[in-house]
Amino acid sequence: MTVEVAAITAFGVVVAALLTYVTAAQARMQRDLGAAERTNDALWAYTRSLIDQVYRLGGQPTDPPQYIRKLYPSKEDAP
């Protein structure tokens, strides 16, 4: 009887640890996905402003906003 109880307890501990790991991994992936979506939205907004500025209004494109410079630093931005 005690061997069965010990086996069931050990199995429960392993399943609980596995569920905890899977839940933490899912939370990490959701956080990373949220950051990627925000970056994608920012890039689309900048691209749309470039299209409006150059093709519709004429003229030179404006400098990229700071969040774009952080994503793609140029040689002038390097320390």
Stockholm file with secondary structure:
# STOCKHOLM 1.0

chainA/1-79         MTVEVAAITAFGVVVAALLTYVTAAQARMQRDLGAAERTNDALWAYTRSLIDQVYRLGGQPTDPPQYIRKLYPSKEDAP
#=GR chainA/1-79 SS CHHHHHHHHHHHHHHHHHHHHHHHHHHHHHHHHHHHHHHHHHHHHHHHHHHIIIIISCSCCCCCCHHHHHHSCCTTTCC
#=GC SS_cons        CHHHHHHHHHHHHHHHHHHHHHHHHHHHHHHHHHHHHHHHHHHHHHHHHHHIIIIISCSCCCCCCHHHHHHSCCTTTCC
//
